[in-house]
Amino acid sequence: LALETLVEEITSPELRKLGREVAPIIDRLEGLVAEYKVAQAARKQP
């Protein structure tokens, strides 16, 4: 839950305005969170 909150804050429009140098980092974090969610969902499968 804390991870999702962190991502929401990191991906906020205010932070996006910081510029292109930050965008690849944000994109990578979003990718990592997506991978994490997939892994968590896979774990719950019997």
C-alpha positions as semicolon CSV with decimal commas, in nm:
position;residue;x (nm);y (nm);z (nm)
1;L;0,000;0,000;0,000
2;A;0,281;0,240;0,085
3;L;0,445;0,157;-0,248
4;E;0,132;0,253;-0,440
5;T;0,106;0,579;-0,246
6;L;0,469;0,655;-0,326
7;V;0,411;0,592;-0,695
8;E;0,103;0,814;-0,697
9;E;0,309;1,096;-0,546
10;I;0,602;1,037;-0,779
11;T;0,377;1,035;-1,086
12;S;0,190;1,350;-0,987
13;P;0,166;1,625;-1,250
14;E;0,377;1,858;-1,035
15;L;0,671;1,618;-1,048
16;R;0,619;1,553;-1,419
17;K;0,674;1,924;-1,476
18;L;1,032;1,892;-1,351
19;G;1,133;1,789;-1,696
20;R;1,255;1,518;-1,924
21;E;1,545;1,414;-1,704
22;V;1,297;1,285;-1,444
23;A;1,057;1,117;-1,687
24;P;1,269;0,804;-1,753
25;I;1,303;0,747;-1,379
26;I;0,928;0,781;-1,329
27;D;0,861;0,549;-1,622
28;R;1,097;0,289;-1,477
29;L;0,932;0,312;-1,134
30;E;0,590;0,269;-1,294
31;G;0,722;-0,037;-1,475
32;L;0,862;-0,183;-1,155
33;V;0,533;-0,131;-0,975
34;A;0,344;-0,296;-1,260
35;E;0,581;-0,595;-1,241
36;Y;0,536;-0,607;-0,864
37;K;0,157;-0,609;-0,895
38;V;0,175;-0,892;-1,151
39;A;0,403;-1,091;-0,921
40;Q;0,171;-1,034;-0,624
41;A;-0,132;-1,145;-0,828
42;A;0,054;-1,455;-0,949
43;R;0,138;-1,548;-0,590
44;K;-0,228;-1,544;-0,496
45;Q;-0,315;-1,793;-0,770
46;P;-0,347;-2,152;-0,648
